Amino acid sequence: MNIGPVQILIIALVILILFGRGRISEMMGDFGKGVKSFRKGLADEDDASKKPAQIVHDAKPAETAENAPADKNNS
């Protein structure tokens, strides 16, 4: 059983009657946005995996003689 162009036309016409032209275009727009978002997410993930991890140091710098607190007992 092959589906020919006449059958496809009948199916398209029934869908158009059931949903209306506005609803179909709205659904296709939402579908396009979803595909675009999915592709962007994949591209972002690929970019993140290619970048080396950045190391963040939150440790305080070591005290030196210049910035060490003054000892009150030696004054």
GROMACS elastic network, one bead per residue, 0.5 to 0.9 nm:
[ bonds ]
;  ai    aj funct       b0    kb
    3     6     6  0.80596   500
    3     7     6  0.60298   500
    3     8     6  0.69630   500
    4     7     6  0.54556   500
    4     8     6  0.64190   500
    4     9     6  0.87600   500
    5     8     6  0.50665   500
    5     9     6  0.61021   500
    5    10     6  0.86604   500
    6     9     6  0.50801   500
    6    10     6  0.62650   500
    6    11     6  0.87126   500
    7    10     6  0.50824   500
    7    11     6  0.62058   500
    7    12     6  0.85860   500
    8    11     6  0.51113   500
    8    12     6  0.60989   500
    8    13     6  0.85392   500
    9    12     6  0.50920   500
    9    13     6  0.60947   500
    9    14     6  0.86604   500
   10    13     6  0.50808   500
   10    14     6  0.62386   500
   10    15     6  0.86805   500
   11    14     6  0.51820   500
   11    15     6  0.62351   500
   11    16     6  0.85796   500
   12    15     6  0.51400   500
   12    16     6  0.60785   500
   12    17     6  0.86211   500
   13    16     6  0.50188   500
   13    17     6  0.61703   500
   13    18     6  0.86386   500
   14    17     6  0.51061   500
   14    18     6  0.61454   500
   14    19     6  0.86304   500
   15    18     6  0.51199   500
   15    19     6  0.60184   500
   15    20     6  0.76964   500
   15    24     6  0.86720   500
   16    19     6  0.54999   500
   16    20     6  0.50544   500
   16    21     6  0.61167   500
   16    24     6  0.75403   500
   17    20     6  0.55213   500
   17    21     6  0.81362   500
   19    22     6  0.79618   500
   19    23     6  0.58575   500
   19    24     6  0.64034   500
   20    23     6  0.56046   500
   20    24     6  0.64231   500
   20    25     6  0.88669   500
   21    24     6  0.53169   500
   21    25     6  0.62869   500
   21    26     6  0.86441   500
   22    25     6  0.52902   500
   22    26     6  0.61461   500
   22    27     6  0.86802   500
   23    26     6  0.50053   500
   23    27     6  0.61529   500
   23    28     6  0.86242   500
   24    27     6  0.51021   500
   24    28     6  0.61848   500
   24    29     6  0.85659   500
   25    28     6  0.50751   500
   25    29     6  0.60919   500
   25    30     6  0.86310   500
   26    29     6  0.50703   500
   26    30     6  0.62539   500
   26    31     6  0.85825   500
   27    30     6  0.51109   500
   27    31     6  0.60917   500
   27    32     6  0.85943   500
   28    32     6  0.60930   500
   28    33     6  0.86109   500
   29    32     6  0.50762   500
   29    33     6  0.62503   500
   29    34     6  0.86343   500
   30    33     6  0.50894   500
   30    34     6  0.61900   500
   30    35     6  0.87072   500
   31    34     6  0.50787   500
   31    35     6  0.62810   500
   31    36     6  0.86468   500
   32    35     6  0.51572   500
   32    36     6  0.61442   500
   32    37     6  0.85590   500
   33    36     6  0.50617   500
   33    37     6  0.60540   500
   33    38     6  0.85028   500
   34    37     6  0.50938   500
   34    38     6  0.60747   500
   34    39     6  0.86375   500
   35    38     6  0.50188   500
   35    39     6  0.61990   500
   35    40     6  0.85918   500
   36    39     6  0.52064   500
   36    40     6  0.61719   500
   36    41     6  0.85933   500
   37    40     6  0.50662   500
   37    41     6  0.61120   500
   37    42     6  0.86548   500
   38    41     6  0.50912   500
   38    42     6  0.63031   500
   38    43     6  0.87076   500
   39    42     6  0.50854   500
   39    43     6  0.61942   500
   39    44     6  0.86018   500
   40    43     6  0.50347   500
   40    44     6  0.60699   500
   40    45     6  0.85210   500
   41    44     6  0.50813   500
   41    45     6  0.61223   500
   41    46     6  0.86139   500
   42    45     6  0.50900   500
   42    46     6  0.62163   500
   42    47     6  0.86657   500
   43    46     6  0.50929   500
   43    47     6  0.61951   500
   43    48     6  0.86147   500
   44    47     6  0.50771   500
   44    48     6  0.61215   500
   44    49     6  0.86487   500
   45    48     6  0.50961   500
   45    49     6  0.62319   500
   45    50     6  0.87133   500
   46    49     6  0.52135   500
   46    50     6  0.63052   500
   46    51     6  0.88862   500
   47    50     6  0.52184   500
   47    51     6  0.64138   500
   48    51     6  0.54195   500
   48    52     6  0.81640   500
   48    53     6  0.87089   500
   49    52     6  0.75548   500
   49    53     6  0.87055   500
   51    54     6  0.85687   500
   57    60     6  0.86193   500
   59    62     6  0.89047   500
   60    63     6  0.86979   500
   61    64     6  0.89130   500
   63    66     6  0.79606   500
   63    67     6  0.61307   500
   63    68     6  0.55061   500
   63    69     6  0.87639   500
   64    67     6  0.55036   500
   64    68     6  0.56443   500
   65    68     6  0.52646   500
   65    69     6  0.85458   500
   66    69     6  0.87047   500
   67    70     6  0.87691   500
   68    71     6  0.88569   500
   70    73     6  0.89589   500
   70    74     6  0.86351   500
   70    75     6  0.87380   500
   71    74     6  0.58878   500
   71    75     6  0.72248   500
   72    75     6  0.55633   500
